[in-house]
Amino acid sequence: MRDALDASSQRVKAIAQRVSGATLQNQSGFALPDGTTAPAAVNLEAEMTSLADEQLRYEATAKLLEKTYAKLRLSLQSR
């Protein structure tokens, strides 16, 4: 489960990197900044959907992990 949390965290960081790489150009919309990378459109709706999906998965995995640790603690305390 920890691996799932780590993988989710990496995916969220990748989404954040793509979105943060977007800059407001002439207040007309988002575009990637000029530089060595080729310009590409950033689909904010798709990125936000991906982020919401990852957040839900992360929270579900964290709750499962919390329950597992609670059971483990209870088992160790009852010995």
Secondary structure, DSSP 8 states (H G I E B T S, - for coil): -HHHHHHHHHHHHHHHHHHHT-EE-TTS-EE--SSSS------HHHHHHHHHHHHHHHHHHHHHHHHHHHHHHHHHHT-
